[in-house]
């Protein structure tokens, strides 16, 4: 596999911190880099080159009219988890952007929400070795009962920062 990118290096250093400060450090870092997410209250619980876990507490500021986490907040944690994961693996010479978001709401969400995104070894290899491409990042969004109220599909693309 090709070498790790700058983001991967920064996150790897954060991941060496003691567990009690790691989540705060990851969350603060991404909230500074991706400004919008810093305003939403999401937490980056875990991030490696193959797995990302992002959570959202069910608090008033993110609730819909029926008291559960708003539909768009569910999309946000899935987009964030998959995007952070994609960003960990593309070359520094490329920029990563969301291409497709599909959300199928199948039941009412209860409690806090969690998004877990994963990449296969093959996807990591493809992303690290190609300056341009796209891949579907697997993501599962679960609620406080451990049920999957929304089925998501996220396709991420990456292209060279400088056009040739």
Secondary structure, 3 states (H helix, E strand, C coil): CCCCCHHHHHHHHHCCCCHHHHHHHHHHHHHHHCHHHHCCCCEEEEECCCEEEEEECCCHHHECCCCCECHHHHHHHHHHHHHHHHHCCCCCCEEEEEEEEEEEECCCCCCCEEEEEECCHHHHHHHHHCCCEEEEEEEEEECCCCCCCEEEEEEEEEEECCCC
